[in-house]
Amino acid sequence: MIILRDISLRRGTRLLLDKANVTIQPGQSLALIGANGSGKSSLFAMLLGELGADGGDIEGMNNLRLAHMAQEVEATDLPAGEYVLRGDAELARLRQELARHEAQGDYAAAAPLHNALEAIDGYSAERRVQRLLQGLGFAEGAWERPVSDFSGGWRIRLNLARALMAPSDLLLLDEPTNHLDLDATLWLQQWLQRYPGTLLMISHDRDFIDATCERILHIEHSTLNAYKGNYSDFEEQRAERLANQQASYEKQQARVAQIEDFVRRFRYKATKARQAQSRLKELERMQKVAPAHVDSVFSFSFPAPDKSSDPLLRLDEAILGYGDTPILSGVEMILRPGSRYGLLGKNGAGKSTLLKSLVGELPLLAGQRQSGEHCRIGYFHQQTLEALDLEASAALHIQRLSPQAREQEVLNYLGGFNFRGDTATSPIRPFSGGEKARLALALVVWQKPNLLVLDEPTNHLDLDMRNAMEVALQAYEGALILVSHDRHMLRNTCDELLLVNAGQVSEYGDDLKAYERWVLSSYDNTPGQSDNAVAADSSADTAGNKREKRQQAAAARAQLRPLQQRIRKLETEMTRTETALAELRGQLADPALYESGDTQQVARLTREEGELQQSLENLEAEWLEQQETLESLNSA
């Protein structure tokens, strides 16, 4: 069990976490979410020992086997397969020692190493690495290629495979789907569902979180809140919490107004001065409830194109490929205003080839490409980020596209993408991947395209930006072709799905769930075998253990039930007492009570107020005690 107790965390002068508390049970799968820059990666760095906490304690990390996905990869000449295999440090050490002894002919020293390898299933290691590479989309033969041959995104995939290869009790993954296509995302989803250890994952992919996580940790305003359930459950619970917070805020504001009115009326009247001072002290002691704010920092839309054509673009009997090598043949596509296509297909099937041919970057091998007179293409892909000028500001990038644009117009526009103040006018070299992705999208939107071609536009984007992008795309009047591993975005922005498979582009008549089943069935698994054989091999969970865990879970639920019932009863009594106290204080705040001269009535009401206040404090103290007990036992 991992316990974070009163953890405070700063980066420079900025407070990221303020007295955060959370308990993580063994075997739980948790998603750590929050806006970019909220402190998620810093919390990971703290757990990895790379960053010290500014306050509080961490318990339970000693003796844990910890694996994590590094964000940087050295340009090593080590073969990719060997690089991944070395994720299991003990396995790599044994193999190296064994090779040395056998090369020296010292077979007596080699014998125990063979036994040690057998004990950790070392002889299946290469097969497991091959599975990992295949699942993450690497082509056959990738094992032998040096790591330095791969691009940045593929090196990140190698880091992910290396983390999955490592035997672990705690697995930390920082945005693992960022450089994956949909097929690899689905494979990873299945792998993580079978992972027996504790998973803590930063992700902005709500469908992926829904499928893999049972608890949400949300960082907001330097506070870490825990929610039971997946992302969909989190949305419901958070909405309810915010509604309750707003109701409490409004109730408190009404009480504040009541006190201020009483003080304004009676502060300087000798007979009421003491009561006015008492109410002022109540106001000072009052713990202020903040209004619930859920406004997004992003606010943008795709402006209506100045002109359009119908059709915007078409391919007729097209053969697409490179040099003399066709990748897709017989491609027929007509893109009209309002067309909304999501593009599906396995890695290497030809999705990127199709997109490059559509936008005119790749000449057709045969057939025709016809572009409408007023077709204006906005093309976003990962290389767009690499083309940004790091020494220029976000505003200058826009001004280069439109030299005649007014400065304030540009700044207002960039504000919708949360580039404000110095962030909009200073060089973008310090920008994070998410900020660069936002800027690249802002440049596409600025140009008023009537045909959007988006290749994995959500990489590096947080949930707030993804939501804003979905809303903008839903209102977009032009044509859209979208490749994305974010199924939520595909479902909410695309009307039709196209499948790129076996050298053809065809309409996909089913839904994303069916596609998910098709993709997963294509991996060579037999019942009882999992793609995360690494995890299964390194942390075997026998049927007896599982049965024992189920019995323990049932016993834990039985232990929790009376606590939960008592907490609900206390909450009901607290609500009833608060209502009675509010009514009583309303009577005490009524000037007519004092003008009547009935001192006995005033004394009785004052005595009742004190009794109710004491009763409420007792209820709250017990409620807090029961909540702490529940938290310590909670196996959510």
C-alpha positions as CSV (number, residue, x, y, z in Angstrom):
1,M,0.0,0.0,0.0
2,I,1.3,3.4,-1.0
3,I,0.4,6.4,1.1
4,L,0.9,10.0,0.3
5,R,0.4,12.0,3.4
6,D,0.2,15.9,3.4
7,I,2.4,16.1,0.3
8,S,3.3,19.6,-0.9
9,L,5.1,20.0,-4.1
10,R,6.6,23.1,-5.8
11,R,8.3,23.9,-9.0
12,G,10.2,27.2,-8.4
13,T,7.8,29.5,-6.6
14,R,4.7,27.8,-8.0
15,L,2.7,25.5,-5.7
16,L,1.6,22.4,-7.6
17,L,0.3,20.3,-4.7
18,D,-0.9,21.6,-1.3
19,K,-1.1,18.9,1.4
20,A,-2.2,16.1,-0.9
21,N,-3.4,12.9,0.7
22,V,-4.1,9.6,-1.1
23,T,-3.9,5.9,-0.4
24,I,-3.2,3.5,-3.3
25,Q,-4.0,-0.2,-2.7
26,P,-1.9,-3.0,-4.3
27,G,-3.2,-4.0,-7.7
28,Q,-5.2,-0.8,-8.2
29,S,-5.3,0.8,-11.6
30,L,-5.4,4.6,-11.4
31,A,-5.4,7.5,-13.9
32,L,-3.8,10.8,-12.9
33,I,-5.5,13.6,-14.7
34,G,-5.4,17.4,-14.8
35,A,-4.6,20.2,-17.1
36,N,-1.2,20.4,-18.7
37,G,1.1,22.1,-16.2
38,S,-1.0,21.1,-13.2
39,G,1.8,18.9,-11.7
40,K,1.2,15.4,-12.9
41,S,4.7,14.8,-14.3
42,S,6.2,16.4,-11.2
43,L,4.3,14.0,-9.0
44,F,5.7,11.1,-11.1
45,A,9.2,12.6,-10.7
46,M,8.6,12.7,-7.0
47,L,7.6,9.0,-6.9
48,L,10.6,8.1,-9.0
49,G,12.9,9.9,-6.6
50,E,13.9,12.5,-9.1
51,L,12.2,15.4,-7.3
52,G,11.9,15.9,-3.5
53,A,8.6,16.8,-1.9
54,D,8.4,20.2,-0.2
55,G,6.4,18.7,2.6
56,G,4.7,15.6,3.8
57,D,5.6,11.9,3.7
58,I,5.4,9.0,1.2
59,E,5.0,5.5,2.7
60,G,5.1,2.1,1.0
61,M,7.6,2.7,-1.8
62,N,10.5,0.7,-0.3
63,N,11.1,-2.7,-1.8
64,L,8.6,-2.1,-4.6
65,R,9.7,-3.2,-8.1
66,L,9.1,0.0,-10.1
67,A,8.9,0.3,-13.8
68,H,8.3,3.5,-15.7
69,M,8.2,4.8,-19.3
70,A,11.1,7.2,-20.0
71,Q,10.3,10.2,-22.2
72,E,13.7,10.4,-23.8
73,V,15.7,7.7,-25.7
74,E,19.4,7.9,-26.4
75,A,20.4,7.4,-30.0
76,T,22.1,4.1,-29.2
77,D,23.2,1.6,-31.8
78,L,21.9,-1.2,-29.6
79,P,19.4,-3.4,-31.5
80,A,15.8,-2.6,-30.7
81,G,15.1,-6.1,-29.4
82,E,18.0,-6.0,-27.1
83,Y,17.2,-2.5,-25.9
84,V,13.7,-3.7,-24.9
85,L,14.9,-6.9,-23.3
86,R,17.2,-4.9,-21.1
87,G,14.1,-3.5,-19.5
88,D,14.4,-6.6,-17.3
89,A,17.7,-5.7,-15.6
90,E,18.1,-9.1,-13.8
91,L,17.4,-11.0,-17.0
92,A,19.9,-9.0,-18.9
93,R,22.5,-9.5,-16.2
94,L,22.0,-13.3,-16.1
95,R,22.2,-13.5,-19.9
96,Q,25.4,-11.4,-20.0
97,E,27.1,-13.5,-17.3
98,L,26.0,-16.8,-19.0
99,A,27.4,-15.7,-22.3
100,R,30.7,-14.7,-20.6
101,H,31.1,-18.1,-18.8
102,E,30.2,-20.1,-21.8
103,A,32.6,-18.1,-24.0
104,Q,35.3,-19.0,-21.4
105,G,34.2,-22.7,-21.4
106,D,33.4,-22.5,-17.7
107,Y,30.3,-24.7,-17.8
108,A,30.3,-25.3,-14.1
109,A,29.8,-21.6,-13.5
110,A,27.2,-21.5,-16.2
111,A,25.0,-24.3,-14.8
112,P,23.4,-22.3,-11.9
113,L,22.9,-19.4,-14.3
114,H,20.8,-21.6,-16.5
115,N,18.7,-22.5,-13.4
116,A,18.3,-18.9,-12.5
117,L,17.2,-18.0,-16.0
118,E,14.7,-20.9,-15.9
119,A,13.3,-19.6,-12.6
120,I,12.4,-16.2,-14.1
121,D,11.2,-17.7,-17.4
122,G,14.3,-16.2,-19.2
123,Y,14.2,-18.6,-22.1
124,S,10.9,-17.1,-23.3
125,A,12.3,-13.5,-23.1
126,E,12.9,-13.1,-26.8
127,R,9.4,-14.3,-27.6
128,R,8.0,-11.9,-25.1
129,V,9.9,-9.0,-26.6
130,Q,8.7,-10.0,-30.1
131,R,5.1,-9.9,-28.8
132,L,5.6,-6.4,-27.3
133,L,7.1,-5.1,-30.5
134,Q,4.4,-6.6,-32.6
135,G,1.6,-5.3,-30.3
136,L,3.1,-1.8,-30.4
137,G,3.1,-1.7,-34.2
138,F,6.7,-2.5,-35.1
139,A,7.2,-4.2,-38.4
140,E,8.7,-7.7,-38.6
141,G,12.5,-7.5,-38.4
142,A,12.5,-4.4,-36.1
143,W,14.3,-6.5,-33.5
144,E,17.6,-6.3,-35.4
145,R,17.4,-2.6,-36.3
146,P,19.5,-0.2,-34.1
147,V,17.5,2.2,-31.9
148,S,19.1,5.1,-33.7
149,D,17.3,4.2,-36.9
150,F,13.9,5.0,-35.4
151,S,12.2,8.4,-35.3
152,G,11.4,10.1,-32.0
153,G,7.8,8.7,-31.8
154,W,9.0,5.1,-32.5
155,R,11.8,5.5,-29.9
156,I,9.1,6.4,-27.3
157,R,7.3,3.2,-28.3
158,L,10.5,1.3,-27.6
159,N,10.7,2.9,-24.2
160,L,7.1,1.8,-23.5
161,A,7.9,-1.7,-24.6
162,R,11.0,-1.6,-22.3
163,A,8.8,-0.5,-19.3
164,L,6.3,-3.3,-20.0
165,M,9.2,-5.8,-20.2
166,A,10.4,-5.0,-16.7
167,P,8.9,-7.1,-13.9
168,S,7.2,-4.6,-11.7
169,D,4.8,-4.1,-8.7
170,L,4.2,-0.5,-9.7
171,L,4.0,0.7,-13.3
172,L,4.2,4.4,-14.0
173,L,3.1,5.4,-17.5
174,D,3.2,9.1,-18.7
175,E,0.8,9.5,-21.6
176,P,1.6,6.1,-23.1
177,T,-0.8,6.5,-26.1
178,N,0.7,9.7,-27.3
179,H,2.7,8.2,-30.1
180,L,0.5,5.2,-30.7
181,D,-2.0,4.6,-33.4
182,L,-5.5,3.2,-32.6
183,D,-4.5,-0.4,-33.1
184,A,-1.5,-0.2,-30.8
185,T,-3.7,1.7,-28.3
186,L,-6.2,-1.2,-28.3
187,W,-3.4,-3.7,-27.8
188,L,-1.9,-1.7,-24.9
189,Q,-5.4,-1.4,-23.4
190,Q,-5.7,-5.2,-23.4
191,W,-2.3,-5.6,-21.9
192,L,-2.9,-3.2,-19.1
193,Q,-6.3,-4.8,-18.3
194,R,-4.3,-8.0,-17.5
195,Y,-1.5,-6.4,-15.6
196,P,-1.6,-7.7,-12.0
197,G,0.5,-4.9,-10.4
198,T,-0.4,-1.4,-9.4
199,L,-0.8,1.0,-12.4
200,L,-0.6,4.7,-12.1
201,M,-1.0,6.4,-15.5
202,I,-1.1,9.9,-16.8
203,S,-3.5,10.0,-19.8
204,H,-5.9,12.4,-21.6
205,D,-7.6,9.6,-23.5
206,R,-11.0,9.1,-21.8
207,D,-11.9,5.9,-23.6
208,F,-8.5,4.4,-22.7
209,I,-8.9,5.5,-19.1
210,D,-12.5,4.0,-19.0
211,A,-11.2,0.7,-20.2
212,T,-8.1,0.4,-17.9
213,C,-8.6,2.3,-14.7
214,E,-10.8,1.9,-11.7
215,R,-9.9,5.1,-9.8
216,I,-9.2,8.7,-10.8
217,L,-6.8,11.1,-9.2
218,H,-7.5,14.7,-10.3
219,I,-5.2,17.6,-9.8
220,E,-6.9,21.0,-9.8
221,H,-6.0,24.2,-8.1
222,S,-3.1,22.5,-6.3
223,T,-5.5,20.0,-4.8
224,L,-5.5,16.2,-5.4
225,N,-8.9,14.7,-5.3
226,A,-9.6,11.0,-5.6
227,Y,-12.7,9.6,-7.3
228,K,-13.9,6.0,-7.4
229,G,-14.5,4.5,-10.8
230,N,-13.3,5.3,-14.4
231,Y,-13.3,8.6,-16.2
232,S,-17.1,8.5,-17.0
233,D,-17.8,7.9,-13.3
234,F,-15.4,10.8,-12.5
235,E,-17.3,13.2,-14.7
236,E,-20.6,12.4,-13.0
237,Q,-19.1,12.6,-9.5
238,R,-17.2,15.8,-10.2
239,A,-20.3,17.4,-11.6
240,E,-22.2,16.4,-8.5
241,R,-19.4,17.7,-6.3
242,L,-19.3,21.0,-8.1
243,A,-23.1,21.4,-7.9
244,N,-22.9,20.8,-4.1
245,Q,-20.0,23.2,-3.9
246,Q,-22.0,25.9,-5.7
247,A,-25.1,25.2,-3.5
248,S,-22.9,25.6,-0.4
249,Y,-21.4,28.7,-1.8
250,E,-24.8,30.3,-2.5
251,K,-26.0,29.2,1.0
252,Q,-23.0,30.7,2.6
253,Q,-23.3,33.9,0.6
254,A,-26.9,34.2,1.8
255,R,-25.7,33.8,5.4
256,V,-22.9,36.4,4.9
257,A,-25.4,38.9,3.5
258,Q,-27.7,38.2,6.5
259,I,-24.9,38.9,9.0
260,E,-23.7,42.0,7.1
261,D,-27.2,43.3,7.1
262,F,-27.6,42.7,10.8
263,V,-24.2,44.4,11.5
264,R,-25.1,47.3,9.3
265,R,-28.3,47.9,11.2
266,F,-27.3,47.3,14.8
267,R,-23.5,47.7,15.1
268,Y,-23.8,51.2,16.6
269,K,-26.8,50.5,18.7
270,A,-25.7,50.0,22.3
271,T,-28.3,47.2,23.0
272,K,-27.3,45.2,19.9
273,A,-23.5,46.0,19.7
274,R,-22.5,42.7,21.4
275,Q,-24.6,40.6,19.1
276,A,-23.2,42.5,16.1
277,Q,-19.7,41.8,17.2
278,S,-20.6,38.2,17.7
279,R,-21.8,37.9,14.2
280,L,-18.7,39.7,12.9
281,K,-16.6,37.0,14.7
282,E,-18.7,34.3,13.0
283,L,-18.0,36.0,9.7
284,E,-14.2,35.9,10.5
285,R,-14.3,32.3,11.5
286,M,-16.3,31.2,8.5
287,Q,-14.4,29.0,6.2
288,K,-15.1,30.5,2.8
289,V,-16.6,28.3,0.1
290,A,-15.4,29.2,-3.4
291,P,-17.9,29.3,-6.2
292,A,-17.6,26.3,-8.6
293,H,-15.8,27.3,-11.7
294,V,-15.7,24.8,-14.6
295,D,-15.0,27.3,-17.4
296,S,-12.4,26.1,-20.0
297,V,-9.4,28.2,-20.6
298,F,-9.9,27.4,-24.3
299,S,-12.5,29.1,-26.5
300,F,-12.1,28.8,-30.3
301,S,-14.1,27.8,-33.3
302,F,-13.4,27.2,-37.0
303,P,-14.6,30.3,-38.9
304,A,-16.9,29.7,-41.8
305,P,-14.8,29.4,-45.0
306,D,-15.0,32.5,-47.3
307,K,-15.7,30.3,-50.3
308,S,-16.2,26.6,-51.0
309,S,-16.5,24.1,-53.8
310,D,-18.7,21.0,-54.3
311,P,-17.0,18.6,-54.4
312,L,-13.9,20.0,-52.6
313,L,-11.7,17.1,-53.6
314,R,-11.9,13.7,-55.4
315,L,-9.8,10.8,-56.2
316,D,-10.7,8.6,-59.2
317,E,-9.3,5.1,-59.9
318,A,-6.2,6.3,-57.9
319,I,-3.2,4.1,-57.2
320,L,-1.2,5.5,-54.3
321,G,2.3,4.6,-53.2
322,Y,6.0,5.5,-53.4
323,G,8.2,5.2,-56.4
324,D,7.2,2.0,-58.2
325,T,5.6,0.5,-55.1
326,P,1.8,0.8,-54.9
327,I,0.4,0.8,-51.4
328,L,-3.3,1.4,-52.2
329,S,-5.1,0.8,-55.4
330,G,-8.6,1.5,-56.9
331,V,-9.1,4.4,-54.5
332,E,-12.4,6.3,-55.2
333,M,-13.1,9.2,-52.8
334,I,-15.4,12.3,-53.1
335,L,-15.1,14.9,-50.3
336,R,-18.0,17.4,-50.1
337,P,-18.7,20.2,-47.6
338,G,-20.0,18.5,-44.5
339,S,-18.3,15.2,-45.2
340,R,-16.9,13.7,-41.9
341,Y,-14.7,10.7,-42.2
342,G,-12.8,8.8,-39.5
343,L,-9.9,6.8,-41.0
344,L,-9.2,3.3,-39.5
345,G,-6.5,0.8,-40.4
346,K,-3.6,-1.0,-38.9
347,N,-0.1,0.4,-38.8
348,G,1.5,0.3,-42.2
349,A,-1.8,-0.2,-44.0
350,G,-1.6,3.1,-45.9
351,K,-3.4,5.7,-43.8
352,S,-0.6,8.3,-44.0
353,T,-0.1,7.4,-47.7
354,L,-3.8,8.3,-48.3
355,L,-3.6,11.5,-46.4
356,K,-0.4,12.7,-48.2
357,S,-2.0,11.9,-51.5
358,L,-5.2,13.8,-50.7
359,V,-3.4,16.9,-49.7
360,G,-1.1,16.8,-52.7
361,E,2.2,16.0,-50.9
362,L,2.5,12.6,-52.6
363,P,1.9,12.3,-56.4
364,L,-0.5,9.6,-57.6
365,L,1.1,6.6,-59.3
366,A,-2.0,6.4,-61.5
367,G,-5.6,7.8,-61.6
368,Q,-6.8,11.3,-61.0
369,R,-6.8,13.8,-58.2
370,Q,-9.2,16.8,-58.8
371,S,-9.2,19.7,-56.4
372,G,-12.2,22.2,-56.4
373,E,-11.5,25.8,-57.4
374,H,-12.0,27.0,-53.8
375,C,-10.7,24.0,-52.0
376,R,-8.5,25.2,-49.1
377,I,-6.8,22.4,-47.1
378,G,-5.8,22.6,-43.5
379,Y,-3.4,19.7,-42.8
380,F,-2.2,18.8,-39.3
381,H,0.4,16.1,-38.7
382,Q,3.2,15.5,-36.2
383,Q,5.8,17.0,-38.6
384,T,3.8,20.3,-38.3
385,L,5.2,20.7,-34.8
386,E,8.8,20.2,-36.0
387,A,8.3,22.9,-38.6
388,L,7.6,25.6,-36.0
389,D,10.2,28.3,-35.6
390,L,11.4,28.0,-32.1
391,E,12.9,31.6,-32.1
392,A,9.5,33.1,-33.1
393,S,6.6,33.9,-30.9
394,A,3.1,32.4,-31.3
395,A,1.9,35.9,-32.4
396,L,4.7,36.1,-35.0
397,H,3.7,32.7,-36.5
398,I,0.2,34.1,-37.1
399,Q,1.5,37.4,-38.4
400,R,3.7,35.6,-41.0
401,L,0.5,34.0,-42.3
402,S,-1.4,37.3,-42.3
403,P,0.9,40.3,-42.3
404,Q,-2.1,42.6,-42.5
405,A,-3.7,41.3,-39.3
406,R,-4.0,43.7,-36.4
407,E,-1.9,42.9,-33.4
408,Q,-4.8,42.9,-31.0
409,E,-6.8,40.7,-33.3
410,V,-4.0,38.2,-33.3
411,L,-3.6,38.3,-29.5
412,N,-7.3,37.9,-29.0
413,Y,-7.3,34.9,-31.3
414,L,-4.4,33.3,-29.5
415,G,-6.1,33.8,-26.2
416,G,-8.7,31.3,-27.3
417,F,-5.9,28.7,-27.4
418,N,-4.7,29.8,-23.9
419,F,-1.7,31.8,-25.2
420,R,-1.9,35.0,-23.2
421,G,0.5,37.7,-22.2
422,D,4.2,36.9,-22.6
423,T,3.3,33.3,-23.7
424,A,1.9,34.8,-26.9
425,T,4.7,37.3,-27.6
426,S,7.8,35.4,-26.5
427,P,9.8,32.8,-28.5
428,I,8.2,29.4,-28.3
429,R,11.5,27.5,-27.6
430,P,10.4,26.7,-24.0
431,F,7.0,25.4,-25.1
432,S,6.0,21.9,-24.1
433,G,4.8,19.4,-26.6
434,G,1.2,20.2,-25.7
435,E,1.8,24.0,-26.3
436,K,3.4,23.3,-29.6
437,A,0.5,21.1,-30.7
438,R,-2.0,23.8,-29.7
439,L,0.0,26.4,-31.7
440,A,0.1,24.2,-34.7
441,L,-3.7,23.7,-34.5
442,A,-4.2,27.4,-34.1
443,L,-2.2,28.1,-37.3
444,V,-4.4,25.6,-39.1
445,V,-7.7,27.1,-37.8
446,W,-6.5,30.7,-38.6
447,Q,-6.3,29.9,-42.3
448,K,-10.0,29.1,-42.6
449,P,-9.7,25.8,-44.3
450,N,-12.8,24.2,-45.9
451,L,-11.1,20.7,-45.8
452,L,-9.5,19.6,-42.6
453,V,-7.1,16.7,-42.8
454,L,-6.0,15.8,-39.2
455,D,-3.5,13.1,-38.5
456,E,-3.4,12.3,-34.7
457,P,-4.2,15.9,-33.6
458,T,-4.7,15.0,-30.0
459,N,-1.2,14.0,-29.2
460,H,0.1,16.0,-26.2
461,L,-3.3,17.7,-25.7
462,D,-5.0,17.7,-22.3
463,L,-8.6,16.8,-21.8
464,D,-9.8,20.4,-21.7
465,M,-8.2,21.2,-25.0
466,R,-9.5,17.9,-26.5
467,N,-13.0,18.8,-25.4
468,A,-12.7,22.3,-26.9
469,M,-11.5,20.8,-30.1
470,E,-14.4,18.4,-30.2
471,V,-16.9,21.2,-29.8
472,A,-15.2,23.2,-32.5
473,L,-15.1,20.3,-34.9
474,Q,-18.8,19.5,-34.3
475,A,-19.7,23.0,-35.4
476,Y,-17.2,23.0,-38.4
477,E,-19.0,23.5,-41.7
478,G,-16.3,22.1,-44.0
479,A,-15.1,18.5,-44.7
480,L,-13.1,16.5,-42.3
481,I,-10.8,13.5,-42.5
482,L,-9.5,12.4,-39.1
483,V,-7.0,9.8,-38.0
484,S,-6.9,9.4,-34.3
485,H,-6.4,6.9,-31.5
486,D,-8.8,8.9,-29.4
487,R,-12.1,7.0,-29.9
488,H,-14.1,9.6,-28.1
489,M,-13.1,12.2,-30.6
490,L,-13.8,9.8,-33.5
491,R,-17.3,9.0,-32.2
492,N,-18.2,12.6,-31.6
493,T,-16.9,14.3,-34.7
494,C,-17.1,11.7,-37.5
495,D,-20.3,10.6,-39.3
496,E,-18.7,7.8,-41.4
497,L,-15.7,5.4,-41.0
498,L,-13.3,4.3,-43.7
499,L,-11.1,1.3,-43.4
500,V,-7.7,1.1,-45.0
501,N,-6.9,-2.6,-45.3
502,A,-5.3,-5.0,-47.7
503,G,-4.4,-2.3,-50.2
504,Q,-8.0,-0.9,-50.4
505,V,-10.0,2.0,-49.0
506,S,-13.6,1.0,-48.2
507,E,-16.5,2.1,-46.1
508,Y,-16.6,0.5,-42.7
509,G,-20.1,-0.4,-42.0
510,D,-19.8,-1.2,-38.3
511,D,-18.9,0.8,-35.3
512,L,-15.7,1.4,-33.3
513,K,-16.5,-1.4,-30.8
514,A,-16.6,-3.9,-33.7
515,Y,-13.3,-2.5,-35.0
516,E,-11.8,-3.0,-31.6
517,R,-12.9,-6.6,-31.5
518,W,-11.5,-7.2,-35.0
519,V,-8.1,-5.6,-34.2
520,L,-7.7,-7.6,-31.0
521,S,-8.7,-10.9,-32.6
522,S,-5.9,-10.4,-35.2
523,Y,-3.2,-10.8,-32.6
524,D,-2.1,-14.3,-32.3
525,N,-3.4,-15.1,-28.8
526,T,-4.8,-18.4,-27.6
527,P,-7.3,-18.6,-24.7
528,G,-5.4,-18.2,-21.5
529,Q,-2.4,-16.5,-23.1
530,S,-2.2,-12.8,-22.9
531,D,-0.2,-10.1,-24.8
532,N,1.1,-9.1,-21.4
533,A,2.8,-12.4,-20.9
534,V,5.7,-10.4,-19.5
535,A,3.5,-9.2,-16.6
536,A,1.9,-12.6,-16.2
537,D,5.3,-14.3,-16.1
538,S,6.9,-11.9,-13.8
539,S,4.0,-11.6,-11.4
540,A,2.1,-14.8,-11.7
541,D,-1.4,-14.8,-10.1
542,T,-2.6,-18.4,-9.6
543,A,-6.3,-19.3,-9.4
544,G,-5.9,-19.9,-5.7
545,N,-4.6,-16.4,-5.2
546,K,-7.4,-14.9,-7.2
547,R,-10.0,-16.9,-5.2
548,E,-8.3,-15.7,-2.0
549,K,-8.3,-12.1,-3.3
550,R,-12.1,-12.3,-4.0
551,Q,-12.7,-13.6,-0.5
552,Q,-10.6,-10.8,0.9
553,A,-12.5,-8.3,-1.2
554,A,-15.9,-9.7,0.0
555,A,-14.7,-9.5,3.7
556,A,-13.5,-5.9,3.1
557,R,-16.9,-4.9,1.6
558,A,-18.6,-6.5,4.7
559,Q,-16.3,-4.4,6.9
560,L,-17.0,-1.2,5.0
561,R,-20.8,-1.6,4.9
562,P,-21.6,-0.6,8.6
563,L,-19.1,2.3,8.2
564,Q,-20.8,3.5,5.1
565,Q,-24.3,3.2,6.7
566,R,-23.1,5.2,9.7
567,I,-21.6,7.9,7.5
568,R,-24.9,8.2,5.6
569,K,-26.8,8.5,8.8
570,L,-24.4,11.1,10.2
571,E,-24.7,13.1,7.0
572,T,-28.5,13.1,7.2
573,E,-28.4,14.2,10.9
574,M,-25.8,16.9,10.0
575,T,-28.1,18.2,7.2
576,R,-31.1,18.2,9.6
577,T,-29.1,20.0,12.3
578,E,-27.7,22.6,9.8
579,T,-31.2,23.3,8.6
580,A,-32.5,23.8,12.1
581,L,-29.6,25.9,13.0
582,A,-30.1,28.1,9.9
583,E,-33.8,28.6,10.8
584,L,-32.9,29.4,14.4
585,R,-30.3,31.9,13.4
586,G,-32.8,33.4,11.0
587,Q,-35.1,34.0,14.0
588,L,-32.2,35.5,16.0
589,A,-31.4,37.8,13.1
590,D,-34.9,39.1,12.9
591,P,-35.0,42.6,14.4
592,A,-38.6,42.1,15.4
593,L,-37.5,39.6,18.0
594,Y,-35.5,42.2,19.9
595,E,-38.0,45.0,19.4
596,S,-40.7,42.9,21.1
597,G,-38.7,43.0,24.4
598,D,-39.3,39.3,25.0
599,T,-36.0,38.5,26.7
600,Q,-37.0,35.0,27.7
601,Q,-37.7,34.1,24.1
602,V,-34.3,35.5,23.1
603,A,-32.6,33.6,25.9
604,R,-34.4,30.4,24.9
605,L,-33.5,30.7,21.2
606,T,-29.9,31.6,22.1
607,R,-29.6,28.5,24.3
608,E,-31.1,26.3,21.6
609,E,-28.6,27.8,19.1
610,G,-25.7,26.9,21.4
611,E,-27.1,23.3,21.8
612,L,-27.5,22.9,18.1
613,Q,-24.1,24.2,17.3
614,Q,-22.5,21.8,19.9
615,S,-24.6,19.0,18.4
616,L,-23.4,19.8,14.9
617,E,-19.7,20.0,16.0
618,N,-20.1,16.5,17.6
619,L,-21.7,15.1,14.5
620,E,-18.9,16.6,12.3
621,A,-16.2,15.2,14.6
622,E,-17.7,11.7,14.4
623,W,-18.2,12.0,10.6
624,L,-14.5,13.0,10.1
625,E,-13.4,10.1,12.3
626,Q,-15.6,7.6,10.3
627,Q,-14.4,9.0,7.0
628,E,-10.7,8.6,8.0
629,T,-11.5,5.0,9.0
630,L,-13.2,4.4,5.7
631,E,-10.3,5.9,3.8
632,S,-7.8,3.6,5.5
633,L,-10.0,0.5,4.7
634,N,-11.2,1.6,1.3
635,S,-10.0,-0.8,-1.4
636,A,-11.5,1.2,-4.2
